[in-house]
Amino acid sequence: MPVFDWLRKRRRERVLRDSAIPDALWDEACATLSFLASFDADELHRLRALAVLFLDAKAIVGARGHVVTPAQRVIIAIEACVLVLNLDLAWFDDFENVIVYPDEFVPGWEYEDEAGVVHRQDEALAGEAMPRGPVMLSWPDVEAGADWDVSGMNLVIHEFAHKMDMRRGEADGCPPLPPDIPPKVWTAKLTAAYEHFSARVRLGRHTHIDPYAAEHPAEFFAVLAEVFFADPVCFRREYRGLYDLYVQFFHQDPAARLERRGAGAPGPAPSAP
C-alpha cells in the first residue's frame, strides 16, 4: 500500500475512533429523519462513519445568534452524507463551512451579468450553496424537512446536491458523471423530464414534486435529489428514465430499498420520459 494511502487509512481510523458519535445522539438524530427507516443495518453503519468523517472535516457554525446543537450537527451531517453513501466524501472537499441561520437570510452578494449590469441578491433564502464556498442553511427549514409528508422538502439534500452539481463549474443540472453515464444521455433525459415538468407547472397541473423545480435545470436536479431519497416511488413513477440514471449516478436505489424493507410499494407505469 502506498504511504499516502496508508496514512489516510490510519487517519480515518483515528477519526472514527476518537470522534465517534455517541449512541444516544445518533439515535436521536436518526429518529427525526423518517426516510432512514428503509435503510438496513449495514447502510446505517456506513452512513454513521461518513457522518463522523464529515463532522471532522467541516465546521458547522451558527450565524446571527443561532447556537448549533450537537443534534443539529449530526442531522445535517447525515442528510449531506446520504448523497454520497456509495460514492466518496471527496465530492464535498471544495469547502470547509456550513453556516446555520436562525431563520431565512438575505445573502447580499452581488454579481455582474453579461451586459455589465451589477445585481444584488436581496431576496430572503432558506438555503444557499456557493461555488467553492460554504453551504448556508436556515435551521427552521432544515427542521421542517425532517417530515417529508408535511413539508415536501429536504433543504440539506437540496443544497448539497447543488454542491455536487457545482463540481465542474456553474450549477446546470449535470454534475460530473461516471464513465458509464454518457453526458449526452444524462442531458437528454434531464432536459426531456425538465421540459415536461415545466409545461405541467405552467398549465397549473397538480404535481407531487415541488413546482420550484421548474425554475431552472439546476433546481430540477436538486429538487429531484430530494425526491429521490425522500419519496423515490413518486420519482420513479413520474420520470422512470431519469430515475434510473439517478440510481446509476448515486449507486443507490431508494425505491427498491423501500420495497425490500416493506415500507413502500411499486408505483404504476411512468407517465413521462
C-alpha positions in Angstrom: 0.0 0.0 0.0 1.4 3.4 -1.0 2.5 5.6 2.0 -0.1 8.2 1.3 -2.9 5.7 1.2 -1.6 4.1 4.4 -1.5 7.4 6.2 -5.0 8.3 5.0 -6.3 4.9 6.2 -4.7 5.4 9.7 -6.1 8.9 9.9 -9.6 7.7 9.1 -9.4 5.0 11.7 -8.2 7.6 14.3 -11.1 10.0 13.5 -13.7 7.2 13.6 -12.3 6.1 17.0 -11.7 9.4 18.7 -14.7 11.4 17.2 -17.4 8.7 17.3 -21.0 9.9 17.6 -22.4 8.8 20.9 -25.2 6.2 20.6 -27.9 8.4 22.2 -27.1 11.3 19.9 -27.1 9.1 16.8 -30.4 7.6 17.8 -31.9 11.0 18.5 -30.8 12.4 15.1 -31.9 9.3 13.1 -35.3 9.3 14.9 -36.1 12.7 13.3 -35.4 11.5 9.7 -38.2 9.3 8.6 -36.6 8.3 5.3 -33.9 6.4 7.2 -36.5 3.8 8.2 -35.8 1.9 5.0 -32.0 1.7 5.5 -30.6 -1.6 6.6 -28.0 -2.1 9.3 -25.0 -2.0 7.0 -26.2 1.2 5.3 -26.7 2.9 8.6 -23.3 1.7 9.9 -21.6 3.2 6.8 -23.7 6.4 7.0 -22.7 6.8 10.6 -19.0 6.5 9.7 -19.4 9.0 6.9 -21.1 11.5 9.2 -18.2 11.2 11.7 -15.7 11.9 9.0 -17.9 14.8 7.6 -18.1 16.4 11.0 -14.4 16.1 11.5 -13.7 17.9 8.1 -16.4 20.6 8.2 -17.2 23.4 10.7 -20.9 23.7 11.2 -21.3 27.1 12.8 -24.2 29.3 13.8 -24.8 32.8 12.5 -26.9 35.8 13.8 -27.1 34.3 17.2 -28.1 30.8 16.3 -26.5 28.1 18.5 -25.9 24.9 16.7 -26.7 21.9 19.0 -24.9 18.6 18.8 -28.1 17.0 17.4 -28.4 19.7 14.7 -24.8 19.0 13.6 -25.5 15.3 13.3 -28.8 15.7 11.5 -27.1 18.0 8.9 -24.2 15.6 8.5 -26.5 12.6 8.0 -28.6 14.3 5.3 -25.5 15.5 3.5 -23.8 12.1 3.6 -26.8 10.3 2.3 -26.0 11.7 -1.1 -22.5 10.1 -1.1 -23.2 7.0 0.9 -21.9 4.8 -2.0 -19.7 7.5 -3.5 -17.0 9.4 -1.7 -16.8 12.4 0.7 -14.3 13.9 -1.8 -17.4 15.3 -3.5 -17.5 17.8 -0.7 -13.8 18.6 -0.4 -14.0 22.1 -2.0 -15.4 23.9 1.1 -15.0 23.8 4.8 -18.0 25.5 6.4 -21.7 25.0 6.8 -23.4 28.1 8.2 -26.7 27.8 10.0 -29.1 30.7 10.5 -32.0 31.1 12.9 -34.3 31.9 10.0 -34.3 32.8 6.4 -31.5 35.1 5.5 -30.5 37.7 2.8 -27.0 36.8 1.4 -26.5 40.3 0.0 -24.0 39.1 -2.6 -23.6 41.0 -5.9 -22.9 39.7 -9.4 -22.4 41.2 -12.9 -24.5 40.0 -15.8 -23.3 39.6 -19.4 -24.4 43.2 -20.1 -22.2 44.5 -17.3 -25.2 45.3 -15.0 -24.5 44.7 -11.4 -27.3 42.9 -9.5 -27.6 42.5 -5.7 -29.2 39.4 -4.1 -31.7 40.9 -1.6 -34.2 38.0 -1.6 -34.6 36.1 1.6 -33.4 32.5 1.2 -33.9 29.3 3.1 -30.6 27.9 1.8 -27.7 28.7 -0.5 -24.8 26.7 -1.9 -21.8 28.8 -3.0 -19.4 27.6 -5.7 -16.2 26.5 -3.9 -17.7 28.2 -0.8 -19.9 27.4 2.2 -23.4 25.9 2.4 -25.8 28.2 4.2 -29.0 26.9 5.8 -32.0 28.2 7.7 -32.4 25.9 10.7 -36.3 26.1 10.8 -36.3 24.9 7.2 -33.8 22.1 7.9 -36.0 21.1 10.8 -39.2 21.2 8.6 -37.6 19.0 6.1 -37.3 16.1 8.5 -41.0 15.4 7.9 -41.3 15.0 4.2 -45.0 14.2 4.3 -45.8 17.6 5.8 -43.2 19.8 4.2 -42.4 18.1 0.8 -38.8 19.4 1.1 -35.4 18.5 2.4 -33.2 21.6 2.4 -29.9 19.9 3.3 -30.2 17.3 0.5 -31.2 20.1 -1.9 -28.2 22.3 -1.2 -25.6 19.5 -1.1 -27.0 18.3 -4.4 -26.2 21.8 -5.7 -22.6 21.4 -4.4 -22.2 18.1 -6.3 -23.6 19.9 -9.4 -21.1 22.7 -9.0 -18.1 20.4 -9.0 -17.5 21.1 -12.7 -18.4 24.8 -12.6 -21.7 26.7 -12.5 -24.7 24.5 -11.5 -26.6 23.4 -14.6 -28.2 20.1 -13.6 -25.3 18.0 -14.9 -22.8 17.0 -12.2 -19.5 15.3 -13.1 -20.7 11.9 -14.4 -19.1 8.4 -14.0 -17.8 6.8 -17.2 -20.9 4.6 -17.5 -23.2 7.6 -18.0 -22.6 9.4 -21.3 -23.2 13.2 -20.8 -25.5 13.2 -23.9 -27.7 10.6 -22.3 -27.9 12.4 -19.0 -28.6 15.8 -20.7 -31.3 14.3 -23.0 -33.1 12.6 -20.2 -32.9 15.5 -17.8 -33.9 18.0 -20.4 -36.9 15.9 -21.6 -38.1 15.5 -18.0 -37.5 19.1 -17.1 -39.4 20.4 -20.2 -42.3 18.1 -19.4 -42.4 19.1 -15.8 -42.2 22.8 -16.6 -45.1 22.5 -19.0 -47.2 20.9 -16.3 -46.4 23.7 -13.9 -47.2 26.4 -16.5 -50.5 24.8 -17.1 -51.3 24.7 -13.4 -51.5 20.9 -13.2 -51.0 19.3 -9.8 -47.7 17.7 -9.1 -46.3 15.9 -6.0 -42.9 17.4 -6.9 -42.2 20.9 -5.8 -43.1 23.4 -8.6 -39.8 25.2 -7.7 -38.1 22.5 -9.8 -39.3 24.3 -12.9 -37.2 27.3 -12.2 -34.0 26.0 -13.8 -32.4 22.7 -14.7 -30.1 23.1 -11.7 -33.1 23.4 -9.4 -34.8 20.5 -11.2 -31.7 18.3 -10.5 -31.6 19.4 -6.8 -35.3 19.1 -6.1 -35.3 15.6 -7.7 -32.4 14.7 -5.5 -34.7 15.4 -2.5 -37.5 13.3 -4.0 -35.0 10.6 -4.9 -34.2 10.0 -1.3 -37.4 11.0 0.5 -40.2 9.9 -2.0 -38.4 7.7 -4.5 -41.5 5.8 -5.6 -43.0 9.1 -6.7 -39.9 10.0 -8.7 -39.8 6.5 -10.3 -43.5 6.8 -11.2 -43.2 10.2 -12.8 -39.9 10.0 -14.6 -38.7 6.5 -14.8 -35.9 7.0 -17.3 -34.3 9.8 -15.3 -34.9 7.9 -12.0 -32.8 5.0 -13.4 -30.0 7.5 -14.2 -30.1 8.8 -10.6 -29.8 5.2 -9.4 -26.7 4.8 -11.7 -25.2 8.1 -10.6 -25.7 7.8 -6.8 -25.2 4.0 -6.8 -28.4 3.7 -4.7 -32.0 2.6 -5.5 -34.2 4.1 -2.8 -37.4 2.8 -4.2 -36.1 -0.8 -4.3 -34.8 -0.2 -0.7 -38.2 0.8 0.4 -39.7 -2.3 -1.2 -37.1 -4.6 0.3 -37.9 -3.2 3.8 -41.6 -3.4 3.3 -42.0 0.3 3.6 -43.4 1.0 0.2 -44.9 -0.4 -2.9 -44.0 -0.2 -6.6 -45.5 2.8 -8.5 -47.5 2.5 -11.6 -46.1 2.8 -15.1 -44.2 6.1 -15.8 -46.2 8.9 -17.3 -43.4 10.8 -18.9 -39.9 10.3 -20.4 
